[in-house]
Amino acid sequence: MGNRDTRVRGIAARAGGWSARHRWAAVGIWVLFVVLAMGLGSAAGTVELKDSDQLSGETGRAAAIAEDAGIEEPAGETVLVQGRDAGVKATSTEFRAAVDAVMKAVEGTGKVTNVTSPYDTDTISKDGRSALVQFDMRGDAETAGDRVEPVLKAVEGVQKDHGSLLIEEIGGASMNKTFDDAFGDDFKQAEYSAVPVALGILLVAFGALVAALVPVLLAITAIVATMGLMMIVSHIQPMDDTSSSVMLLVGLAVGVDYCLFYLRREREERAAGRDPETALRIAAATSGRAIIVSGVTVCVAMAGMLFTGIATFKAMGLASLMVVAVAMVGSVTVLPAVLSLLGTRVEKGRIPFLHPDKRRKANGGSGNGRSGDNGSRFWTSVLRVVLAKPAISLVVAAGALLAIAAPALGMKTQNLTLDQEFGDSLPIVKTYERVNEAFPGGSDPAEVVVKASDINSAEVKSAIADFREQAVSSGASRGPVEVKVHDAQNVAFVYVPLVGGSDLDKAEKSLEIIRDEVRPATFGKVDGVEAPVTGQVAGSKDFNDQLVSAVAPVFAFVVVFAFLLMLLSFRSLTIAITSIVLNLLSVGAAYGILVAVFQHGWGASLVGAEGVGAIITWLPLFLFVILFGLSMDYHVFVVSRIREARLRGLTTRDAIQHGVVTTAGVITSAAVIMVAVFAIFGTLSMQSMKQMGVGLAAAVLIDATIIRGVLLPAVMALLGERNWYFPKWLNRLPDLSHDESAEAVSSPPPPAVEGERVGV
């Protein structure tokens, strides 16, 4: 026994052993940690991201000027009055009466201010068929959607009285209300349904209610604890709703996966005839170690988001990193304690015909051998072919993935416009299109935030007048260019409708003219004047530019550190290199699917999507970080099992066969859970959420099948003993391998195996 104890030298094995011996203490510490984290977080409260934090470049500077000046722009609303027939013009008596009725109706609600007539502001289209009545909502712009309903009803009332005209309202408040009504519960329902879906799949995987509940409960407690930690950390790095949603998504995925790896290994060892204590010790030393290696790698990948310099990404990265770390710690500490407490009761609530024992008997198995060795007939058959013809398997599988990845070479990223995001599913989208057609750029004008020491000085007034004139004469805008001056703060807002409207490519060209030609020629000639340009088009461009500049450092950080972790954990240069290459291939295939489906529209209808011509700006980098991290779950788990078998004396070929087949069941279950959870987000109405869900689900599916089931064994079979190549000059590097095997922790190993290093 003493010899056995000295062999168990890994962190995971020691943590698991301590927890199993001090079961109630381990459970109590975990519960206390979760309660304290949530309690302290609730007491501290959450610091939300501000506009000036989220935006970058000029858009961020413009938001900062407004915030520093204490100017809160109200939620602006617009009512489009348009003749249904070409003959109905804004000069007609009926048209004027409708405009007057709209102004009177909205003012009568008491919810609006600054109502302007199109005849005073010259917001009448060139063809004379359309006019805009503009006004602001009273109160906080962020909550204006809660107060806009009476205004919408007032406009609807005017529409009923003027059938020959089209009278529709659009603006920040009305859009927020429409989206909340249509999709407000959409995202939350997806989040809430993720847990039942995961539980259902675990019931099928384990065939017992208690065994299925344990991973879900641990994942939920990890998520709850992380919510509290996020509140505390938000005082250093502000958080937003997006980071919370991503945290839940990642936390559920890795939390369930880690428990699944651990629990399945413990079950497997008991099925092989080990006593519960030994089975738990083996699971701690093997699967526990794989969980730590995988968890640290995922944390490193998530940390890559911190290098973007974009507050939203930094918030998502920190939230994801924390939930992975918490789930990892819980899996190697409280999980062994819970399993030790439950003992054989983990099999309680068996479901007929779903329990592994029933399935083995139905397949003619004895139920006494290792479940993994008897387990996957499908993957055993696949492995037989792959190992018999590894070169052909490699060429076919890699060729297929490269073909799938090929469309990614033409990837186009941009912030999706309203019609791209929601299609024709909402009437307000049609209103948006009509406004943009009649007043190009009018629904989303560029905003120039002018700050000066004296905004009413002759020089500044002249510059503003010149800017308004040149914005139109340069061809960047068709006008009208409006100005709103805040005398007390010495700040002015200049609103410039950009030629191009909802066509972002054309609108960005107009934006370049404003920034690079019109602004220097006007405001640039006045000393001490700042004039950053913001707005939807500017925000999209600045955000895209910053993401593009962040791609190289983020990719380099994630790849280099993942390579080093694999190198130190497996003490093999070959495995470290192949791990990175295979993961990059998996990510590339996911990119290719995204571009094919959402940019080109190939098969888009199969997932209820549309070919919108572009990928949402933030998704490629987000997918790379998430997928590169999560794919390490499977890779570390499979390679750890292969290395474990090799250390026991199996040939590399037999070790590959053993490692892939014995992990096939757990990886299939884990992949099905991830694919199902991610696919739920692919059912949401927003195209950006569909893109995220489909991209994540497709990548995990590819990773768990083609990568781990075909490419990995084919590559390792071709490399043979070279898989374990570790140059002598690298021996000075820290050794994080902690090689453990079932034999090492269950009985004293033969002296020849003690501390063995397999290498070439």
C-alpha positions in Angstrom: 0.0 0.0 0.0 2.8 2.4 0.8 4.3 1.9 -2.6 1.0 2.6 -4.1 0.6 5.9 -2.2 4.0 7.1 -3.3 3.1 6.5 -6.9 0.0 8.6 -6.8 1.8 11.9 -7.3 -0.5 13.9 -9.6 -2.4 16.9 -8.4 -5.7 15.3 -9.5 -4.9 12.0 -7.8 -4.0 13.7 -4.5 -7.1 16.0 -4.6 -9.3 13.1 -5.4 -7.8 11.0 -2.6 -8.2 13.7 0.0 -11.8 14.4 -1.0 -12.7 10.7 -0.9 -11.2 10.4 2.6 -12.8 13.6 3.8 -16.1 13.3 2.0 -18.3 15.5 4.1 -15.6 18.2 4.5 -15.1 18.3 0.7 -18.8 18.7 0.0 -19.2 21.2 2.8 -16.3 23.3 1.5 -17.8 23.3 -2.0 -21.2 24.3 -0.8 -19.7 27.0 1.3 -17.7 28.3 -1.6 -20.8 28.5 -3.9 -22.9 30.2 -1.2 -20.1 32.7 -0.3 -19.3 33.5 -4.0 -23.0 34.2 -4.7 -23.5 36.0 -1.4 -20.5 38.3 -1.8 -21.3 38.9 -5.5 -24.9 39.9 -4.7 -23.6 42.3 -2.0 -21.0 43.8 -4.3 -23.5 44.2 -7.2 -22.6 44.2 -10.9 -20.9 47.0 -12.8 -22.4 47.1 -16.3 -20.4 48.0 -19.4 -20.9 51.5 -20.6 -21.1 52.6 -24.2 -17.7 54.2 -23.9 -16.3 50.9 -22.6 -17.7 48.8 -25.3 -16.9 50.9 -28.3 -13.5 51.3 -29.8 -11.7 53.9 -31.9 -13.5 57.1 -32.8 -16.9 55.7 -31.7 -15.5 55.1 -28.2 -14.0 58.6 -28.0 -17.4 60.1 -29.1 -19.2 58.2 -26.4 -16.6 59.3 -23.8 -17.1 63.0 -24.8 -20.9 62.7 -24.4 -20.5 60.8 -21.0 -18.0 63.3 -19.7 -20.3 66.2 -20.6 -23.2 64.5 -18.9 -25.2 64.4 -22.1 -27.6 61.5 -22.4 -29.1 61.4 -25.8 -32.7 60.6 -25.7 -34.2 57.7 -27.7 -35.1 59.2 -31.1 -38.3 58.1 -32.9 -39.4 58.7 -36.4 -42.8 58.3 -38.1 -42.7 57.6 -41.8 -45.6 59.2 -43.7 -45.6 57.8 -47.3 -48.0 57.9 -50.2 -49.1 54.5 -51.2 -49.5 55.7 -54.8 -46.9 57.7 -56.8 -49.4 60.5 -57.2 -49.8 61.2 -53.5 -47.3 63.8 -52.6 -46.2 65.6 -49.4 -47.7 68.8 -50.8 -51.2 67.4 -50.9 -53.8 68.5 -48.4 -54.4 64.9 -47.2 -50.7 64.4 -46.6 -50.4 67.6 -44.6 -53.4 66.7 -42.6 -51.9 63.3 -41.8 -48.6 64.9 -40.7 -50.5 67.3 -38.4 -52.5 64.4 -37.0 -49.3 62.4 -36.3 -47.7 65.3 -34.5 -50.9 66.0 -32.4 -51.3 62.3 -31.6 -47.8 61.7 -30.3 -47.7 64.9 -28.4 -51.0 64.0 -26.8 -49.5 60.9 -25.2 -47.3 63.0 -22.9 -44.4 60.6 -23.5 -42.5 62.6 -26.2 -40.7 65.9 -26.6 -39.1 67.9 -29.4 -41.7 66.9 -32.1 -40.6 68.4 -35.4 -42.5 68.7 -38.7 -40.9 67.5 -41.9 -42.0 70.8 -43.5 -39.7 72.7 -41.0 -36.8 70.2 -41.0 -36.9 69.5 -44.8 -37.2 65.8 -44.1 -39.1 65.1 -47.3 -37.8 62.6 -49.9 -36.6 63.7 -53.3 -39.6 62.1 -55.0 -42.0 64.0 -52.7 -43.8 60.8 -51.6 -42.3 60.4 -48.2 -41.8 62.6 -45.1 -40.5 62.0 -41.6 -42.0 63.3 -38.3 -39.3 63.2 -35.7 -39.4 63.4 -31.9 -37.6 62.1 -28.8 -38.9 59.9 -26.0 -38.9 61.4 -22.5 -36.8 59.8 -19.8 -33.9 57.4 -19.9 -33.1 56.2 -23.4 -32.3 52.6 -22.2 -35.8 52.1 -20.8 -37.7 54.1 -23.5 -38.9 50.8 -25.0 -41.0 50.3 -21.8 -42.8 53.6 -22.4 -43.3 53.7 -26.1 -46.4 51.6 -26.5 -48.9 54.5 -26.1 -47.0 56.4 -28.8 -47.2 53.3 -31.1 -50.9 53.0 -30.6 -51.4 56.7 -31.3 -49.6 56.4 -34.6 -51.7 53.3 -35.4 -54.8 55.3 -34.8 -53.7 57.9 -37.3 -53.0 55.2 -39.8 -56.6 53.9 -39.5 -57.9 57.4 -40.5 -55.7 57.8 -43.5 -55.9 54.7 -45.7 -54.3 56.2 -48.8 -51.1 56.7 -46.8 -48.6 54.5 -45.1 -47.9 55.7 -41.6 -45.3 53.7 -39.6 -43.1 54.4 -36.6 -39.5 53.3 -36.2 -36.7 54.2 -33.7 -34.6 52.9 -30.9 -37.5 52.6 -28.4 -40.0 51.1 -30.9 -37.4 48.6 -32.2 -36.4 47.5 -28.6 -40.0 47.0 -27.7 -40.7 45.0 -30.9 -37.7 42.8 -30.4 -38.4 42.2 -26.7 -42.0 41.2 -27.6 -40.9 38.9 -30.4 -37.6 37.6 -29.1 -37.4 38.7 -25.5 -38.0 35.2 -24.2 -36.3 33.5 -27.1 -32.8 33.5 -25.7 -33.8 32.8 -22.2 -35.9 29.8 -23.3 -32.8 28.5 -25.1 -30.7 28.9 -21.9 -33.4 27.2 -19.8 -33.9 24.3 -22.2 -30.2 23.5 -22.3 -30.2 21.9 -18.9 -33.2 19.5 -19.6 -31.6 18.6 -22.9 -28.3 17.8 -21.2 -30.0 15.8 -18.5 -32.0 13.8 -21.1 -28.8 12.8 -23.0 -27.1 11.9 -19.7 -30.0 9.6 -18.8 -29.5 7.8 -22.1 -25.7 7.7 -21.5 -25.8 6.4 -17.9 -29.2 4.7 -17.8 -29.6 5.8 -14.2 -31.2 9.0 -12.8 -28.7 9.6 -10.0 -25.7 9.2 -12.3 -27.2 11.6 -14.8 -28.1 14.2 -12.1 -24.6 14.4 -10.6 -22.9 16.1 -13.7 -25.8 18.5 -14.2 -25.9 19.5 -10.5 -22.1 20.1 -10.4 -22.3 22.1 -13.6 -25.2 24.2 -12.2 -23.3 24.9 -8.9 -20.2 25.9 -10.9 -22.3 28.3 -12.9 -23.9 29.8 -9.8 -20.6 30.3 -8.1 -19.2 31.9 -11.2 -22.2 34.3 -11.4 -21.2 35.6 -7.9 -17.5 35.8 -8.9 -18.5 37.8 -12.1 -20.3 40.3 -9.9 -17.1 40.8 -7.9 -14.8 40.9 -10.9 -17.1 43.4 -12.6 -15.7 46.1 -10.4 -12.4 45.6 -12.2 -13.7 44.6 -15.6 -17.3 45.6 -16.2 -19.6 42.8 -17.5 -22.7 42.6 -19.7 -25.5 40.2 -20.6 -23.5 38.7 -23.4 -20.7 37.6 -21.0 -23.3 36.0 -18.7 -24.9 34.0 -21.6 -21.5 32.8 -22.9 -20.5 31.8 -19.4 -23.7 29.7 -19.0 -23.1 28.1 -22.4 -19.4 27.3 -21.7 -20.0 26.3 -18.1 -22.7 23.8 -18.9 -20.7 22.3 -21.7 -17.4 21.8 -19.8 -19.0 21.2 -16.4 -21.0 18.3 -17.7 -18.2 17.0 -19.9 -15.6 16.9 -17.0 -18.0 15.0 -14.7 -18.9 12.7 -17.6 -15.2 11.9 -18.2 -14.7 11.2 -14.5 -17.9 9.3 -13.8 -17.6 7.1 -16.9 -14.0 6.1 -16.0 -15.0 5.2 -12.4 -17.9 3.1 -13.8 -15.6 1.4 -16.2 -13.2 0.4 -13.5 -16.0 -1.0 -11.4 -17.3 -2.9 -14.4 -13.8 -4.4 -14.7 -14.1 -5.8 -11.2 -12.3 -3.2 -9.2 -13.6 -2.3 -5.7 -15.3 1.2 -5.4 -12.3 2.7 -3.6 -9.8 1.5 -6.2 -12.1 2.5 -9.1 -12.4 6.0 -7.7 -8.7 6.3 -7.1 -8.0 5.2 -10.7 -10.5 7.7 -12.1 -8.9 10.5 -10.0 -5.4 9.7 -11.3 -6.3 9.3 -15.0 -9.5 11.1 -15.9 -8.8 13.7 -13.2 -5.5 14.5 -14.7 -7.0 14.7 -18.1 -9.5 17.2 -16.8 -6.8 19.4 -15.3 -4.8 19.4 -18.5 -7.9 20.1 -20.5 -9.2 22.7 -18.1 -5.9 24.7 -18.0 -5.8 24.6 -21.8 -9.3 25.9 -22.1 -8.6 28.6 -19.6 -5.5 29.7 -21.7 -7.6 29.7 -24.8 -10.3 31.9 -23.1 -7.6 34.2 -21.9 -6.8 35.0 -25.5 -9.9 37.2 -25.6 -8.2 39.6 -23.2 -5.8 40.5 -26.0 -8.5 42.0 -28.2 -8.7 45.2 -26.3 -12.4 45.2 -26.7 -14.3 45.3 -23.4 -17.1 42.9 -24.5 -14.6 40.3 -25.5 -12.6 40.8 -22.3 -15.7 40.4 -20.3 -16.6 37.2 -22.2 -13.1 35.8 -21.8 -12.9 36.4 -18.1 -16.4 35.0 -17.5 -15.6 31.9 -19.6 -12.2 31.5 -17.9 -13.7 31.6 -14.5 -16.5 29.1 -15.1 -14.0 26.6 -16.7 -11.7 27.0 -13.7 -14.5 26.5 -11.2 -15.9 23.5 -13.0 -12.4 22.0 -13.3 -11.7 22.4 -9.5 -15.1 21.0 -8.7 -14.6 18.0 -10.9 -11.4 16.9 -9.2 -12.5 17.8 -5.6 -16.2 17.6 -4.7 -17.0 15.1 -7.5 -14.8 12.3 -5.9 -16.4 13.1 -2.5 -19.9 12.8 -3.9 -19.1 9.6 -5.7 -17.5 8.2 -2.5 -20.6 9.2 -0.5 -23.0 7.6 -3.1 -21.0 4.5 -3.7 -23.2 2.0 -5.6 -26.2 4.3 -5.0 -25.0 6.3 -8.0 -26.8 3.6 -10.0 -30.1 4.4 -8.3 -33.1 5.1 -10.6 -32.1 2.7 -13.3 -34.0 3.1 -16.5 -35.0 -0.2 -18.2 -33.1 -1.0 -21.4 -30.9 2.2 -21.0 -28.5 1.1 -18.3 -25.1 -0.1 -19.7 -25.5 -3.5 -18.0 -28.8 -4.1 -19.9 -27.2 -2.9 -23.1 -24.2 -5.2 -22.7 -26.5 -8.2 -22.0 -28.6 -7.3 -25.0 -25.4 -7.3 -27.1 -24.4 -10.6 -25.7 -21.7 -9.3 -23.4 -21.0 -10.7 -20.0 -21.1 -7.4 -18.3 -17.9 -8.2 -16.4 -15.2 -6.9 -18.7 -14.2 -3.3 -19.3 -17.1 -1.5 -20.9 -14.9 0.4 -23.2 -13.2 -2.7 -24.7 -16.5 -4.3 -25.5 -18.2 -1.0 -26.0 -18.3 0.7 -29.3 -18.8 -1.7 -32.2 -19.1 1.2 -34.6 -15.8 2.8 -33.6 -14.1 -0.6 -33.4 -15.1 -1.2 -37.1 -14.0 2.3 -38.1 -10.6 1.9 -36.3 -10.0 -1.4 -38.0 -10.2 0.3 -41.4 -8.3 3.4 -40.3 -5.4 1.4 -38.7 -5.3 -1.0 -41.7 -5.0 1.9 -44.2 -3.8 5.0 -42.2 -2.3 6.9 -45.1 -5.5 6.6 -47.2 -7.7 7.4 -44.2 -5.5 10.5 -43.5 -5.7 11.7 -47.1 -9.5 11.2 -47.4 -10.4 12.7 -44.1 -8.0 15.7 -44.3 -9.0 16.3 -47.9 -12.7 16.3 -47.0 -12.1 18.8 -44.1 -9.9 21.0 -46.3 -12.7 21.1 -48.9 -15.2 22.0 -46.2 -12.8 24.7 -45.0 -12.2 26.2 -48.5 -15.1 28.7 -48.5 -13.6 30.3 -45.4 -11.0 31.9 -47.7 -13.7 34.3 -48.9 -15.1 35.1 -45.5 -16.6 38.6 -45.2 -17.4 40.0 -41.8 -19.6 42.9 -40.8 -22.1 43.9 -38.2 -25.5 42.7 -39.5 -28.1 45.3 -40.4 -31.6 45.0 -39.2 -32.9 43.3 -42.3 -30.0 40.9 -42.3 -30.4 40.1 -38.6 -34.2 39.5 -38.6 -35.2 39.0 -42.3 -38.8 39.7 -43.0 -40.1 38.2 -39.8 -41.0 41.6 -38.3 -43.1 44.4 -39.9 -40.7 47.0 -38.5 -37.9 45.5 -40.7 -40.0 46.6 -43.7 -40.4 50.0 -42.2 -36.6 50.2 -41.8 -36.2 49.3 -45.5 -38.7 51.8 -46.6 -37.1 54.6 -44.6 -33.7 53.7 -46.0 -35.0 53.6 -49.6 -36.6 57.0 -49.3 -33.9 58.6 -47.1 -30.6 56.7 -47.7 -28.8 56.5 -44.3 -31.6 58.4 -42.6 -32.5 55.6 -40.2 -28.9 55.2 -39.0 -27.0 58.5 -39.7 -23.4 59.1 -38.8 -23.0 61.3 -35.8 -20.2 63.8 -35.5 -19.6 64.8 -31.9 -18.0 68.2 -31.9 -16.3 69.4 -28.8 -14.8 72.9 -28.5 -13.7 75.3 -25.8 -16.5 77.6 -27.1 -19.1 75.8 -29.3 -20.7 79.1 -30.2 -17.6 80.9 -31.3 -17.6 82.3 -34.9 -14.8 79.8 -36.0 -16.7 76.8 -34.7 -20.0 77.9 -36.1 -18.4 78.5 -39.5 -16.7 75.1 -39.4 -20.1 73.4 -38.6 -21.7 75.3 -41.5 -18.9 74.3 -43.9 -19.1 70.7 -42.7 -22.9 70.6 -43.4 -22.4 71.9 -46.9 -19.3 69.8 -47.8 -20.9 66.6 -46.5 -23.6 66.9 -49.2 -21.4 68.4 -51.9 -18.8 65.6 -51.5 -21.4 63.0 -52.4 -21.2 61.3 -48.9 -24.7 62.5 -47.9 -27.9 63.6 -49.6 -28.9 65.5 -46.4 -30.5 66.9 -44.6 -27.6 67.3 -42.2 -29.0 68.3 -38.8 -27.2 69.9 -35.8 -28.1 69.8 -32.1 -26.0 72.2 -29.9 -25.5 71.8 -26.2 -24.4 75.3 -25.2 -23.6 74.6 -21.5 -21.4 71.6 -22.3 -19.8 73.2 -25.5 -20.7 70.1 -27.4 -22.6 69.8 -30.7 -24.0 66.7 -32.4 -24.1 66.7 -36.2 -26.3 64.0 -37.8 -25.2 63.0 -41.4 -27.3 60.5 -43.3 -24.8 58.5 -45.3 -25.2 57.6 -49.0 -25.5 53.8 -49.1 -28.0 53.5 -46.3 -28.3 49.9 -45.2 -25.7 48.7 -47.7 -22.7 48.8 -45.4 -20.1 48.6 -48.1 -21.4 51.7 -49.8 -22.1 53.4 -46.5 -18.5 52.8 -45.3 -17.2 54.5 -48.4 -19.3 57.5 -47.5 -18.0 57.4 -44.0 -14.4 57.4 -45.3 -15.2 60.6 -47.2 -16.6 62.3 -44.1 -13.7 61.2 -41.9 -10.8 61.6 -44.4 -11.9 64.5 -46.6 -14.8 66.6 -45.2 -13.7 66.7 -41.5 -10.1 67.7 -42.1 -11.2 70.4 -44.5 -13.6 71.9 -42.0 -13.1 71.1 -38.3 -9.5 70.3 -38.9 -8.8 74.0 -39.5 -10.0 75.1 -36.1 -7.6 74.7 -33.2 -8.7 72.7 -30.1 -11.8 71.1 -31.8 -12.4 67.4 -31.5 -14.9 65.8 -34.0 -14.9 62.0 -33.7 -17.5 60.3 -36.0 -19.7 57.7 -34.5 -23.0 55.9 -35.5 -23.9 52.4 -36.6 -21.8 52.4 -39.7 -18.8 53.9 -37.9 -19.2 51.6 -35.0 -19.3 48.5 -37.3 -16.1 49.7 -39.1 -14.2 50.6 -35.9 -15.2 47.3 -34.2 -14.2 45.3 -37.3 -10.9 47.2 -37.6 -10.0 46.5 -34.0 -10.9 42.8 -34.3 -8.8 42.4 -37.4 -5.8 44.0 -35.6 -6.4 41.6 -32.6 -6.5 38.4 -34.7 -2.8 37.9 -34.9 -1.9 38.4 -31.2 -4.9 36.4 -30.0 -4.2 33.5 -32.4 -0.5 33.5 -31.5 -1.2 33.6 -27.8 -3.7 30.7 -27.9 -1.7 28.5 -30.2 1.7 29.0 -28.5 0.4 28.5 -25.0 -1.7 25.5 -26.0 1.4 24.0 -27.7 3.5 24.5 -24.5 0.8 23.0 -22.3 0.5 19.9 -24.5 4.3 19.6 -24.7 4.8 19.8 -20.9 1.8 17.6 -20.1 2.6 14.7 -22.5 6.3 15.2 -22.9 6.1 14.7 -26.6 7.0 17.2 -29.3 5.1 15.2 -31.9 1.8 15.1 -29.9 2.0 18.8 -29.2 2.4 19.7 -32.9 -0.3 17.3 -34.1 -2.7 18.5 -31.5 -2.4 22.1 -32.7 -2.7 21.1 -36.4 -5.8 19.0 -35.9 -7.5 21.7 -33.8 -6.8 24.3 -36.4 -8.2 22.0 -39.1 -11.4 21.6 -37.0 -11.7 25.4 -36.6 -11.1 25.9 -40.3 -13.9 23.4 -41.2 -16.3 25.3 -38.9 -15.4 28.6 -40.6 -16.0 26.9 -44.0 -19.5 25.7 -43.0 -20.4 29.2 -41.6 -19.4 30.9 -44.8 -21.1 28.3 -47.0 -24.4 28.5 -45.1 -24.7 32.1 -44.0 -22.7 34.0 -46.5 -23.4 32.1 -49.7 -26.7 30.6 -48.5 -25.9 27.0 -49.4 -28.3 24.8 -47.5 -29.3 27.7 -45.3 -33.0 26.7 -45.4 -32.0 23.3 -43.7 -31.2 25.2 -40.5 -33.9 27.8 -40.8 -31.4 30.5 -41.8 -30.8 32.8 -44.7 -27.8 33.6 -46.7 -27.2 37.2 -45.4 -24.0 37.7 -47.3 -21.7 38.1 -44.3 -20.7 36.6 -41.0 -21.3 38.7 -37.9 -18.1 40.6 -37.0 -17.4 39.1 -33.6 -18.0 35.5 -34.5 -14.8 34.2 -36.2 -12.5 35.2 -33.3 -15.1 34.1 -30.7 -15.4 30.7 -32.4 -11.7 30.3 -32.6 -11.1 30.8 -28.9 -14.1 28.8 -27.8 -13.6 25.9 -30.2 -9.8 25.7 -29.7 -10.4 25.5 -26.0 -13.4 23.0 -26.0 -11.8 20.7 -28.6 -9.0 20.1 -26.2 -11.5 18.3 -24.0 -11.7 15.4 -26.4 -8.1 15.5 -27.5 -6.6 15.4 -24.1 -9.0 12.7 -23.0 -8.2 10.4 -26.0 -4.4 11.0 -26.0 -4.2 10.5 -22.2 -5.8 7.1 -22.6 -3.5 6.2 -25.5 -0.5 7.3 -23.5 -1.7 5.4 -20.5 -2.0 2.2 -22.5 1.4 2.8 -24.0 3.0 3.2 -20.6 1.4 -0.2 -19.6 3.5 -1.8 -22.3 1.0 -2.0 -25.3 2.4 -1.2 -28.7 1.6 2.2 -30.1 -0.9 0.6 -32.6 -2.6 -1.4 -29.9 -2.6 1.7 -27.6 -4.3 3.7 -30.3 -6.9 1.1 -30.7 -7.5 0.8 -27.0 -7.5 4.6 -26.4 -9.9 5.5 -29.1 -12.4 2.6 -28.5 -12.5 2.9 -24.7 -13.1 6.7 -24.9 -15.6 6.5 -27.8 -18.7 6.1 -25.6 -17.9 9.0 -23.3 -16.8 11.3 -26.1 -19.9 10.5 -28.1 -22.1 11.3 -25.1 -20.2 14.5 -24.4 -20.3 15.6 -28.0 -24.0 14.9 -28.3 -24.6 17.1 -25.3 -22.5 19.9 -26.7 -24.0 19.7 -30.1 -27.5 19.6 -28.7 -26.9 22.6 -26.4 -25.3 24.6 -29.2 -27.9 23.6 -31.7 -30.6 25.1 -29.4 -29.0 28.5 -30.1 -29.1 27.7 -33.8 -32.9 27.7 -33.5 -33.2 31.3 -32.3 -34.6 33.9 -34.7 -31.6 36.2 -34.8 -29.2 35.4 -37.6 -26.1 36.1 -35.4 -27.3 33.6 -32.8 -28.0 31.1 -35.6 -24.5 31.6 -36.9 -23.0 31.0 -33.4 -25.1 27.9 -32.7 -24.6 26.3 -36.1 -20.9 27.1 -36.1 -20.3 25.6 -32.6 -22.5 22.6 -33.1 -20.9 21.7 -36.5 -17.3 22.2 -35.2 -17.9 19.9 -32.1 -19.5 17.3 -34.3 -16.6 17.3 -36.7 -14.1 17.3 -33.8 -15.6 14.3 -32.1 -16.0 12.2 -35.2 -13.6 12.9 -38.1 -10.8 14.5 -36.0 -10.8 12.1 -33.0 -12.1 9.0 -34.7 -10.2 9.1 -38.0 -7.5 11.7 -38.3 -6.0 11.4 -34.9 -5.6 7.6 -35.0 -4.5 7.7 -38.7 -1.7 10.3 -37.9 -0.6 8.4 -34.8 -0.5 5.1 -36.6 1.6 6.6 -39.4 4.0 8.2 -36.8 4.4 5.0 -34.7 7.0 5.4 -32.0 7.7 8.9 -33.3 4.6 9.9 -31.4 6.6 9.9 -28.2 9.6 11.9 -29.6 10.9 14.3 -27.0 14.4 15.8 -27.8 16.9 15.5 -25.0 17.5 19.2 -25.0 13.9 19.7 -23.9 14.4 17.6 -20.8 15.1 20.8 -18.8 11.5 21.9 -19.2 9.1 21.3 -16.3 7.5 17.9 -16.2 3.8 18.2 -15.9 3.1 14.7 -17.2 2.4 12.8 -13.8 2.1 9.6 -15.7 -0.5 7.4 -14.0 -2.2 4.2 -15.1 -4.8 1.9 -13.6 -2.1 -0.5 -12.5 -0.1 2.2 -10.9 -2.8 3.2 -8.5 -4.4 -0.2 -7.9 -1.4 -2.4 -7.1 2.4 -2.1 -6.8 3.8 -1.9 -10.3 6.7 -4.0 -11.5 10.1 -2.3 -10.9 10.8 -2.1 -14.6 7.8 0.1 -15.1 8.5 2.4 -12.2 9.0 5.9 -13.5 9.2 4.6 -17.1 9.5 7.1 -19.9 8.5 6.0 -23.3 10.4 7.7 -26.0 12.5 7.4 -29.1 
